């Protein structure tokens, strides 16, 4: 009999039950899809790094350490070691594409078989004399294939190398130039592998050497290797966790993992919230039925299990559907991410634990949400349950609220007094209503704010801070006169030079790699803005101190320092160091940087008689492509970069993030609609007795609707305030999640998003009022009198 009763209740409450199944399905589906993609990506990364013997540590030196390689390999704990040459060259693609010189990072390999940082050949064959391997991202961007010929230029020679193959490297799964340029465009930067003999034939190059090792205990070997490599002018030591590509991928993966939890938990919590409200109302409505069942001999356990089944079965259905749908979507998300990164190997396993977790999680939410209403039903005694609900006794909370606020309430019009006292009297019901609406508003606020923040990153980085059209990198530092002569090309309306020096910044024993930029305070093509704490937004322009240093927010977060603190800066390439006082924090969304007065940087690290520049920013008024082609012909220029290509690269990087958040935004709208429908509809339906009483005392329908209107406005204003607070807290959580030494995530929301939130609020009030009007209009005076008599 109880099962038939349960089926009738599901039929009567079809739409509410459908919402519970839908929201549970979405929540579980999001969790399964996101977490399956995360697990597949994590396994694929780990498998790739293991198969290609990714280095546990990298040691950079000025002099060639090749003759010490056997001694390094003999150290206890060192599994394998290799010595390589790393150089910067200029690449010209000739007639294949109409573009300027490309910066090529050349990695010179020995003739031995690779045992550390192996490259995986995707197309082509092993290296031969006069050939080169091309990293896949660059090859795909320029449609290169085995057999093509590339022309590389050093400082004093040129060489044509044949493309032997297209490869993937564990060092460059994420292609990053350095920590201040973590997303170079593949149009203008590429990684190439060739023999050390071919690299030497290019003549003079801006180059250094490195030793890469795999080790069972790299920490134990680092000190020994530092001592061993010191005679070769050791520049830097990079452990696996600090290798820029590895770190960025792990950071991206961590953010993906956290998002895989946050939104599904919110959805499932709301599902439980709706179950609790719906089942509580059902129990209150069915008091006489519960009394009858108890009189017929049904035990408390049977009654409790009957009402618990209402929520558990609906949640289980949603969980099963969500698990099935989410599992297939997880494969699609994984393939999208794998394609973006260019992973050579994919490990996509069947994760049985996800199926079990998804279904159990949904059942647990349903059980927790339904337990308290079910327990309430089971505890009703037959005699008590057969009566109508007892009149509410004024609670201690109500008495406390009235005592504190009644003097103020008395001054208000009667309608407002009635509404406020009624809200105080049923504080629990109104608290749930306000909380539900606030959650709906906060979800829309948070997701729209995250989309706005992503747009802010791109605008701030590429329109406000980097205000140039082209950037030029020179083979070696040039004085101002030489720079002007090299850049004397028609169509360049403005040029500004800077001096960029890779440095290690250290505070209290903690260090990080970054870029020290020397520039003049008057420069306009690269602008420096002060950072607003917590929000990570820019305020006004900040002056470059003469004897201090400005640091980006990412440097501040990583080293945990502030204005007035000391920071030690070391240049491995110039073998110089200095200690500065932090003069301010600058807003730079992508990358990390330190900025100081140009003359001070030059005096401390370079020491030549006149100020020199190794990079220039250009504002052009002519044909950009023609200007880039002319500049590319100059042998003093390594590469010419189109700023628009960098914007495209960041947009591509943010594309999947934006897509993920957009999906969350759409689901948030669905969730908000479900919350509003359930909370408002149930809130009004529960008050039939109250409406009946008011009609019996002579209140007109219009007057009752006015009371509801005032009440809904009060509720909406409070819910809006809480929703904004919850939304800001959600945005702050996401910001803290993604902040690192290469990315500063802002908290920013466009006025249009605020307008949409207000529109949602107005929509809430209108829907609530329409539902109230429908319920009030259903009452007829005869029915009212019968209800009162009963």
Buried (B, 14 or more C-beta within 10 A) or exposed (E): EBEEEBEEBBEEBEEBBBBBBBBBBBBBBBBBBBBBBBBBBBBBBEBBBEEBBBBBBBBBBBEBBBEBBEEBBEBEBBEBBBBBBBBBBBBBBEEEEEBBBBBBBBBBBBEEEBBBBBBBBBBBEEBEEBBBBBBBBBBBBBEBEBEBBBEBBBBEEBBEBBBBBBBBBBBBBBBBBBBBBBBBBBBBBBBBBBBBEBBBBBBEBBBBBBBBBBBEEBEEBBEBBEEBBEEBBBBBBBBBEBBBBBBBBBBBBBBBBBBBBBBBBBBBBBBBBBBBBBBBBBBBBBBEBBBBBBEEEBEEEEBBBBBBBBBBBBBBBBBBBBBBBBBEBBBEBBBBBBEBBBBBBBBBEEBEEBBEBBBEBBBBBBBBBBBEBBBBBBEBEBEBBBEEEEEEEEBEEBEEBBEEEEEEBEEEEEBBBBBBBBBBBBEEBBEBBBBBBBBBBBBBBBBBBBBBBBBBBBBBBBEBBBBBBBBBBBBEBBBEEBBEEBBEBEEBEEBBBBBBBBBBBBBEEEBBBBBBBBBEBEBEBBBBBBBBEEBBBBEEBBEBBEEBBBBBBBBBBBBEBEEEBEBBBBBBBBEBBBEBEBBBBBBBBBBBBBBBBBEBBBBBBBEEEEBBBBBBBBBBEEEBEBBBBBBBEBBBBBBBBBBBBBBEBBBEBBEBBBEBBBBBBEBBBBBBBBBBBBBBBBBBEBBBEBBBBBBBEEBEBEEBBBBBBBBBBBBBEBBBEBBBEBBBEBBBEBBEBBBBBBBBBBBBBBEEBBEBBEEBBEBBBEBBBEBBBEBBEEBEEEEBEEBEEE
